[in-house]
């Protein structure tokens, strides 16, 4: 703006004191800070000013402009109303407030082309300068000229813009215009809280962050399986478990695009589960063989293993496998392996039974059999000895048991049926033998049939009699001939009841 003051007859100095510029985006710029004029002449004083577009989120509007030289109380006195200048001061406005037009009438999408145009009614014609209010603390101009062009506008170009129009009479700034660039999600990432190692049973939260306009919605994935979808940026585990270990990522999306985060691996640590114990031998564990025990447990970090035998305090071995070579029966018992890591430990027990080797079993069986046979033979010998002793003590006179010996002479048959009938039926069965003697002169076959009386209810038993042949002494010269010519044959059949009659 400017004003004109008339002077007459003398030299005046106006604005001889340097003007303190405003702060907080308020300010005044003078064309000159010192003016020399003759008294009675006319003086034109010019300036331009600036002010913030908004204060405390409220739009700033210029309601009044004035020139002054003094204060009355806390108010500035307008020169047009000041008695010293009344009637001698006129205000002349600079170009009217410029306006800004945007080439895009709808949403401004990232990557599109956008032009801002500034115009103002001014005479002489105004020049234009473009400014960005936010993000430009030094208030440096962006460009001069009536247009501000964005060939491919970016999200970083969002903000408040205005232009200033100036001519020789002064300058005006336009109202600010907001440029809100829409764009799809970018820079999507996943963070885990708390950071560091993840322990089974703890509370864990995954947070997905993304730069997007408008705000994105989020979809959570574990590997390729969808877990959750919604506007929430976080996915939480109140008590995370070992099954929750795996690779996670999120996808942010709005109407302008989508973007996947990089993958995040959740490694849940936990103490060993109950171990499983395997034995290398699927059947019986035989003495002298080699046996390997293998222990395995699900644990994170990986478990280490220690082997113990029940009721023994010292460990037998360390490592996932435990091998016993040349195993013996004293190795039988309960064994257990202890799986442990820095998160805890767990045990598992195995019963091991060692059986004797087959050759030892066979030897034991043979030894037992021989022992039984020896015992049996000793018993039999004792029994026969006792029986013989008893037989030697029995009398052979009248009324006693008759001699079992049976003598057969030539041409005679010994009939023992009567004798058999005289034997008691309640006697103990004994094995009887008949001795038969033949004379040398016997030429015809002799048959001797012994048929003792037998009980009807007893089973017929066939007994064989031992026969001894006795020949008379002959001359040596005729012995072989008689032996060759002797055609005699003897058949002796003894049929005897179960009661064993005596002969």
C-alpha positions in Angstrom: 0.0 0.0 0.0 1.1 3.6 -0.2 0.0 6.9 0.9 0.7 10.5 -0.3 1.5 13.3 2.0 1.6 17.0 0.8 4.4 19.3 2.2 4.9 23.0 1.6 8.0 25.2 1.7 10.4 23.1 3.7 12.4 19.9 3.6 11.1 17.0 5.6 12.5 13.6 6.4 10.1 10.8 6.7 10.8 7.3 8.0 14.3 8.3 8.9 14.4 5.7 11.7 15.0 2.1 10.5 11.8 0.0 10.7 11.9 -3.2 12.9 10.5 -6.1 10.8 7.7 -8.2 12.1 8.0 -11.7 13.6 6.1 -15.0 13.3 5.5 -14.5 9.6 4.2 -11.0 10.1 6.2 -8.2 8.5 6.5 -5.1 6.4 8.8 -4.3 3.5 9.4 -0.6 2.6 10.4 0.6 -0.8 12.8 3.1 0.9 13.4 3.9 4.6 14.5 7.5 3.9 12.7 10.0 1.7 13.8 13.6 1.1 11.1 16.2 -0.1 10.6 19.9 -0.4 8.0 21.6 1.7 4.7 21.8 -0.1 5.5 18.9 -2.4 3.7 15.6 -2.6 5.4 12.4 -1.3 4.4 8.8 -2.2 5.4 6.3 0.4 5.1 2.5 -0.5 5.3 -0.8 1.4 4.3 -4.4 1.2 3.3 -6.6 4.1 2.9 -10.3 4.9 0.9 -12.2 7.4 0.3 -15.9 8.3 -2.4 -17.7 6.6 -3.7 -19.3 9.8 -3.1 -19.0 13.5 -4.0 -21.8 15.9 -5.7 -23.6 13.1 -7.9 -20.5 12.3 -7.7 -18.7 9.0 -6.2 -15.2 9.2 -8.1 -12.4 7.5 -6.7 -8.8 7.1 -9.5 -6.5 8.2 -7.7 -3.1 8.1 -4.5 -1.5 6.9 -3.3 1.9 8.0 -0.3 4.2 8.4 0.5 5.8 11.8 3.0 7.8 13.7 1.8 7.7 17.3 -0.2 5.7 19.8 -3.1 6.7 22.0 -3.2 4.3 24.8 -2.7 0.8 23.2 -4.2 1.9 19.8 -2.5 3.1 16.7 -3.7 6.5 15.4 -4.6 6.4 11.7 -3.0 9.3 9.8 -6.3 10.0 8.1 -7.8 10.8 11.5 -4.7 12.4 13.0 -5.2 16.2 13.4 -1.7 16.9 12.1 -2.4 15.0 8.9 -6.1 15.3 8.5 -7.0 16.3 4.9 -3.5 15.9 3.7 -3.2 12.0 3.5 -4.6 9.6 1.0 -4.3 5.8 0.9 -3.7 4.0 -2.4 -4.1 0.2 -2.5 -1.7 -2.1 -4.3 -3.0 -4.9 -6.5 -6.2 -6.5 -5.3 -5.8 -9.8 -3.3 -4.8 -12.5 -5.8 -6.6 -15.7 -6.2 -5.2 -19.2 -6.8 -6.8 -21.8 -9.1 -5.9 -25.5 -9.2 -6.0 -27.4 -12.5 -7.4 -30.5 -10.9 -11.0 -30.2 -9.7 -11.1 -33.6 -8.0 -8.7 -35.6 -5.8 -5.1 -35.1 -6.5 -3.5 -38.5 -6.8 0.2 -39.1 -6.6 1.9 -39.2 -10.0 -0.6 -37.0 -11.7 0.1 -33.6 -13.2 -1.1 -30.5 -11.3 -0.9 -26.8 -12.0 -1.6 -23.9 -9.6 -2.4 -20.5 -11.2 -2.3 -17.1 -9.4 -4.1 -14.1 -10.7 -4.8 -10.5 -9.5 -6.5 -7.3 -10.7 -3.6 -4.8 -10.8 -2.5 -1.8 -12.8 0.3 -1.8 -13.7 0.4 -5.6 -14.0 1.5 -7.5 -11.0 4.4 -10.0 -10.7 3.8 -13.2 -8.8 5.8 -15.3 -6.3 4.9 -18.7 -4.9 5.4 -19.9 -1.3 4.8 -23.1 0.7 3.8 -22.3 4.2 4.5 -25.5 6.1 7.8 -27.1 5.7 9.5 -23.8 4.7 10.7 -22.1 7.9 12.9 -19.6 6.0 9.9 -18.5 3.9 11.9 -18.8 0.8 10.0 -18.5 -2.5 9.5 -21.6 -4.5 9.0 -20.0 -7.9 8.2 -16.7 -9.6 5.5 -16.5 -12.2 1.7 -16.9 -12.3 1.8 -20.7 -12.4 3.3 -23.4 -10.2 3.5 -26.7 -12.1 3.9 -30.3 -10.7 4.7 -32.7 -13.6 4.3 -35.8 -11.3 3.1 -34.7 -8.0 4.3 -36.7 -5.0 3.1 -37.3 -1.5 5.8 -35.0 -0.2 4.2 -32.2 -2.2 1.2 -32.1 0.1 0.9 -28.9 2.0 -0.3 -25.3 2.1 0.5 -23.0 -0.9 -0.1 -19.3 -1.6 1.1 -16.7 -4.0 2.0 -12.9 -3.7 1.1 -10.4 -6.3 3.1 -7.1 -6.5 3.4 -4.0 -8.6 4.9 -0.5 -8.0 2.1 0.4 -5.8 2.4 -2.6 -3.5 1.7 -6.2 -3.1 -1.0 -8.7 -1.9 -0.8 -12.3 -0.9 -3.4 -14.8 -1.8 -5.3 -17.0 0.6 -3.5 -20.4 1.2 -4.7 -23.4 -0.7 -4.2 -26.9 0.6 -2.8 -29.6 -1.6 -3.7 -33.1 -0.3 -2.0 -35.8 -2.5 -3.6 -39.2 -2.3 -1.4 -42.3 -2.6 -1.3 -46.0 -2.0 0.5 -47.6 0.9 4.3 -47.5 0.9 7.1 -48.3 3.4 5.1 -51.0 5.1 7.0 -52.8 7.9 6.4 -55.1 10.9 7.8 -54.5 14.4 7.6 -56.9 17.3 7.2 -55.9 20.9 9.0 -56.6 23.2 12.1 -56.9 21.2 14.7 -59.6 21.8 14.1 -63.3 22.5 10.5 -64.5 22.5 9.7 -67.0 25.3 6.7 -69.3 25.4 3.9 -68.0 27.6 4.8 -64.3 27.2 2.7 -61.6 25.7 3.8 -60.4 22.2 2.5 -57.7 19.9 3.2 -57.3 16.2 2.7 -53.8 14.7 2.3 -53.0 11.0 3.2 -49.5 10.0 2.6 -47.9 6.6 2.6 -44.5 4.9 -0.7 -44.2 3.0 -3.3 -41.5 2.2 -6.1 -42.3 3.0 -5.2 -44.5 6.0 -4.7 -48.2 5.0 -6.4 -51.3 6.3 -4.2 -54.3 7.3 -4.2 -58.0 6.7 -2.0 -60.3 8.8 -0.5 -63.5 7.4 1.4 -66.5 8.9 3.3 -68.0 6.0 0.4 -68.0 3.4 -2.4 -68.4 5.9 -4.6 -65.3 6.7 -4.9 -64.5 10.4 -6.8 -61.2 10.6 -8.0 -58.3 8.6 -9.1 -54.9 9.7 -8.1 -51.3 10.4 -6.1 -52.3 13.4 -2.3 -51.9 13.0 -1.5 -54.5 15.7 -1.8 -58.3 16.1 -1.3 -59.6 19.6 -0.5 -63.0 21.4 -1.6 -62.9 25.1 0.3 -66.1 25.8 2.5 -67.2 22.8 3.2 -70.9 22.4 5.7 -72.9 20.4 3.1 -73.6 17.7 3.1 -69.8 17.1 6.7 -69.9 15.8 6.8 -69.0 12.1 7.1 -66.3 9.5 4.7 -63.4 9.6 4.0 -60.4 7.4 1.3 -57.8 6.9 -0.3 -56.2 3.9 -1.5 -52.6 3.9 -4.2 -51.5 1.4 -6.4 -48.6 0.4 -8.2 -47.7 -2.8 -5.0 -46.5 -4.4 -3.0 -49.6 -3.9 -1.5 -52.2 -1.6 1.9 -53.0 -0.2 3.4 -56.1 1.6 5.8 -55.8 4.4 9.0 -57.8 4.6 8.7 -61.1 6.5 9.4 -61.3 10.2 10.3 -64.7 11.8 9.0 -65.3 15.3 11.2 -67.8 17.1 9.4 -68.9 20.2 11.8 -70.5 22.7 10.6 -73.2 25.1 11.9 -75.9 27.5 12.2 -79.5 26.2 9.0 -81.5 25.8 8.9 -85.1 27.2 11.7 -87.0 25.5 11.1 -90.2 23.5 13.6 -93.1 24.0 14.3 -95.7 21.3 16.3 -99.0 21.6 18.3 -100.2 18.6 17.2 -103.8 19.3 13.5 -104.5 18.4 13.4 -107.9 20.2 15.0 -109.4 23.3 18.3 -107.9 24.4 20.6 -110.9 24.6 23.6 -111.0 26.8 26.8 -110.2 24.9 25.2 -108.1 22.3 25.5 -104.3 21.7 22.6 -102.0 22.5 22.2 -98.3 21.6 19.6 -96.0 23.3 18.6 -92.9 21.5 16.8 -89.9 23.1 15.1 -87.1 21.3 13.0 -84.1 22.5 11.3 -81.1 20.9 13.0 -78.0 22.4 14.1 -74.5 21.4 17.0 -73.9 21.6 18.0 -77.5 20.9 18.3 -79.7 23.9 21.4 -81.4 25.3 21.1 -84.9 26.7 22.4 -86.7 29.8 21.9 -90.4 30.6 21.3 -91.9 34.1 20.6 -95.3 35.6 18.0 -95.4 38.3 19.4 -95.2 41.9 22.8 -94.1 40.6 23.7 -90.4 41.1 26.5 -90.2 38.5 25.5 -89.9 34.9 26.2 -92.8 32.6 26.8 -90.8 29.4 26.1 -87.5 27.7 24.8 -87.0 24.2 21.7 -88.0 22.3 22.8 -91.7 22.1 24.1 -94.1 24.7 25.7 -97.4 23.6 26.3 -100.4 25.9 28.7 -103.0 24.3 28.9 -106.6 25.5 25.8 -106.1 27.6 25.4 -108.3 30.7 22.5 -109.2 33.0 23.7 -106.7 35.6 23.0 -103.9 33.0 19.3 -104.6 33.4 17.3 -101.8 35.1 15.6 -98.5 34.5 17.5 -95.9 32.5 16.3 -92.3 31.8 17.6 -89.5 29.7 17.4 -85.8 30.8 16.8 -83.3 28.0 17.7 -79.7 29.0 18.3 -76.2 27.6 18.4 -72.8 29.2 14.6 -72.7 29.4 14.2 -75.9 31.4 14.4 -79.7 31.3 12.4 -82.9 31.1 13.0 -86.7 31.7 11.9 -90.0 30.1 12.5 -93.5 31.6 13.1 -96.8 29.8 13.3 -100.3 31.3 16.1 -102.5 30.0 16.0 -106.3 30.5 18.9 -108.5 29.4 18.3 -112.2 28.8 20.9 -115.0 28.9 22.7 -116.0 25.7 21.1 -119.1 23.9 24.2 -121.3 24.5 24.1 -120.6 28.2 20.4 -121.6 28.2 21.1 -124.8 26.3 24.0 -125.6 28.6 21.8 -125.0 31.7 19.1 -127.2 30.2 21.6 -130.0 29.5 23.1 -129.7 32.9 19.7 -129.9 34.5 18.8 -133.0 32.3 22.0 -134.8 33.2 21.5 -134.1 36.8 18.0 -135.5 36.7 19.2 -138.6 34.9 21.9 -139.1 37.5 19.4 -138.8 40.3 17.1 -141.3 38.5 19.9 -143.8 38.0 21.0 -143.5 41.6 17.4 -144.0 42.7 17.0 -147.0 40.4 20.3 -148.6 41.7 19.2 -148.1 45.3 15.8 -149.6 44.5 17.3 -152.7 42.8 19.8 -153.2 45.6 17.1 -153.1 48.2 15.0 -155.6 46.3 17.9 -157.9 45.9 18.6 -157.8 49.6 15.0 -158.6 50.3 15.0 -161.6 47.9 18.2 -163.0 49.3 16.6 -163.2 52.8 13.5 -165.3 51.8 13.5 -169.1 52.9 13.2 -171.9 50.3 11.7 -174.7 52.5 8.1 -176.0 52.6 5.5 -173.4 53.0 7.7 -170.8 51.4 7.7 -169.3 47.9 8.6 -172.0 45.4 11.6 -171.7 43.2 10.9 -169.9 40.1 13.4 -172.1 38.3 11.8 -174.6 35.9 13.6 -177.7 34.7 12.5 -179.4 31.6 13.8 -182.9 30.7 13.6 -184.7 27.5 10.1 -185.8 26.7 8.5 -184.1 29.7 6.4 -181.0 29.9 6.2 -179.2 33.2 2.6 -178.2 33.9 2.6 -175.3 36.3 -1.1 -174.6 36.2 -1.7 -176.2 39.6 1.2 -174.4 41.1 -0.1 -171.2 39.7 -3.5 -171.8 41.3 -1.9 -172.1 44.7 -0.3 -168.7 44.6 -2.0 -165.9 46.5 -4.0 -163.5 44.2 -3.1 -160.6 46.3 0.7 -160.8 45.9 2.6 -158.0 44.4 3.3 -158.4 40.7 6.8 -159.6 40.2 8.6 -160.4 37.0 9.3 -164.2 37.0 11.7 -165.9 34.7 11.6 -169.7 33.9 14.9 -171.5 33.3 14.7 -174.4 30.9 17.4 -177.0 30.6 17.5 -179.4 27.6 19.4 -182.6 27.4 21.6 -183.4 24.5 19.5 -186.4 23.5 16.4 -184.3 22.7 15.7 -184.6 19.0 12.1 -183.5 18.6 11.0 -179.9 19.1 9.6 -179.3 22.5 6.8 -176.9 23.1 6.0 -175.7 26.5 2.9 -173.7 27.0 2.4 -172.1 30.4 -1.2 -170.8 30.8 -1.8 -169.7 34.4 -5.2 -168.8 35.4 -6.0 -165.1 34.9 -8.7 -162.9 36.2 -11.4 -161.9 33.8 -11.0 -158.2 34.5 -7.3 -158.2 33.9 -5.7 -157.7 30.6 -3.7 -160.7 29.2 0.0 -160.1 29.3 2.5 -162.0 27.3 5.7 -163.0 29.1 8.8 -164.4 27.6 10.9 -167.0 29.4 14.6 -167.1 29.1 15.8 -170.6 27.9 19.2 -172.0 28.5 20.4 -174.9 26.4 22.8 -177.5 27.9 24.3 -180.2 26.0 26.1 -183.3 27.4 29.8 -183.5 27.1 30.9 -185.3 23.9 34.1 -186.3 22.4 36.0 -183.5 20.9 35.8 -185.1 17.5 32.0 -185.4 17.5 31.2 -182.0 19.0 31.0 -179.9 15.9 28.9 -182.6 14.1 26.4 -182.8 16.9 26.2 -179.1 17.0 25.5 -179.0 13.3 23.0 -181.8 13.3 20.9 -180.7 16.3 17.6 -179.7 14.8 15.8 -179.2 18.1 13.8 -176.0 18.5 12.1 -174.7 21.6 9.2 -172.3 21.7 8.2 -171.1 25.1 5.2 -168.8 25.5 4.1 -167.8 29.0 0.7 -166.2 29.4 0.4 -164.7 32.8 -2.3 -162.8 34.6 -1.6 -159.3 36.1 -1.3 -160.9 39.5 2.0 -162.5 38.4 1.7 -166.2 39.5 4.8 -168.0 40.5 6.2 -171.1 38.6 
